[in-house]
């Protein structure tokens, strides 16, 4: 799981891949790893979600998959890398909410 999340994180750097990752149904398992994975798996999952959140539809899918509470939790309990990746993902998801409310 840890390596799979790492591979998805690397693939998600390319915009079209991040859309394909979401379309393949990978967002819910990545969200699950945020709470049930090893420290490295959590970092990788947060990174994959962070880069997937470049796409507006993915941002919605990330929020709907319940990612916000575990991402917030990583801000206090995660490694430095997990904190960085989580904060960026949260920012991207929240910016969409702000954009939609304007």
C-alpha positions as CSV (number, residue, x, y, z in Angstrom):
1,X,0.0,0.0,0.0
2,X,2.8,2.4,0.9
3,X,4.6,1.8,-2.4
4,X,1.3,2.0,-4.4
5,X,0.5,5.4,-2.8
6,X,4.1,6.5,-3.6
7,X,3.6,5.5,-7.2
8,X,0.3,7.4,-7.4
9,X,2.0,10.4,-5.8
10,X,4.6,10.4,-8.5
11,X,2.1,9.9,-11.3
12,X,-0.1,12.6,-10.0
13,X,2.5,15.3,-10.7
14,X,1.2,15.2,-14.3
15,X,-2.3,16.8,-14.5
16,X,-3.9,14.2,-16.8
17,X,-2.6,11.4,-14.5
18,X,-4.2,13.0,-11.5
19,X,-7.5,13.0,-13.2
20,X,-7.1,9.4,-14.3
21,X,-6.1,8.4,-10.8
22,X,-9.4,9.9,-9.5
23,X,-11.4,8.3,-12.3
24,X,-9.9,4.9,-11.4
25,X,-11.4,5.3,-7.9
26,X,-8.1,5.7,-6.1
27,X,-9.1,8.7,-3.9
28,X,-11.1,6.7,-1.3
29,X,-8.3,4.2,-0.7
30,X,-5.8,7.0,-0.4
31,X,-8.0,8.7,2.1
32,X,-8.2,5.4,4.0
33,X,-4.4,5.3,4.1
34,X,-4.3,8.7,5.9
35,X,-5.7,7.0,9.0
36,X,-4.7,3.3,8.7
37,X,-1.3,3.4,6.9
38,X,2.3,3.5,8.2
39,X,3.9,6.9,8.5
40,X,5.4,6.6,5.0
41,X,2.0,5.5,3.6
42,X,0.4,8.5,5.1
43,X,3.0,10.8,3.6
44,X,2.6,9.2,0.2
45,X,-1.2,9.3,0.3
46,X,-1.2,12.9,1.4
47,X,1.2,13.7,-1.5
48,X,-1.0,11.8,-4.0
49,X,-4.0,13.7,-2.8
50,X,-2.1,17.0,-2.8
51,X,-1.2,16.6,-6.5
52,X,-4.6,15.2,-7.4
53,X,-6.2,18.3,-5.8
54,X,-4.9,20.4,-8.7
55,X,-8.1,19.5,-10.5
56,X,-11.4,21.0,-9.3
57,X,-13.4,17.8,-9.7
58,X,-10.7,15.9,-7.7
59,X,-11.0,18.5,-5.0
60,X,-14.6,17.7,-4.6
61,X,-14.0,14.0,-4.7
62,X,-11.3,14.4,-2.0
63,X,-13.6,16.3,0.3
64,X,-16.5,13.9,-0.4
65,X,-14.3,10.9,0.4
66,X,-13.8,12.4,3.9
67,X,-10.2,13.5,3.6
68,X,-10.5,16.7,5.5
69,X,-10.5,15.3,9.1
70,X,-7.5,12.9,8.5
71,X,-5.6,15.6,6.7
72,X,-6.2,18.0,9.6
73,X,-5.1,15.2,12.0
74,X,-1.8,14.9,10.1
75,X,-1.1,18.5,10.7
76,X,-0.6,17.8,14.3
77,X,0.5,14.1,14.4
78,X,2.2,13.5,11.1
79,X,5.8,13.8,10.0
80,X,7.1,17.0,8.7
81,X,6.6,15.8,5.1
82,X,3.0,14.6,5.9
83,X,2.3,18.0,7.5
84,X,3.5,19.9,4.4
85,X,1.6,17.7,2.0
86,X,-1.6,17.7,4.1
87,X,-1.6,21.5,4.5
88,X,-1.2,22.0,0.7
89,X,-4.0,19.6,-0.1
90,X,-6.3,21.2,2.5
91,X,-5.5,24.7,1.1
92,X,-6.3,23.6,-2.5
93,X,-9.6,22.0,-1.4
94,X,-10.6,25.0,0.7
95,X,-9.7,27.4,-2.1
96,X,-12.2,25.7,-4.3
97,X,-14.9,26.2,-1.7
98,X,-14.0,29.9,-1.5
99,X,-14.0,30.2,-5.2
100,X,-17.5,28.7,-5.4
101,X,-18.9,30.9,-2.7
102,X,-17.7,34.1,-4.5
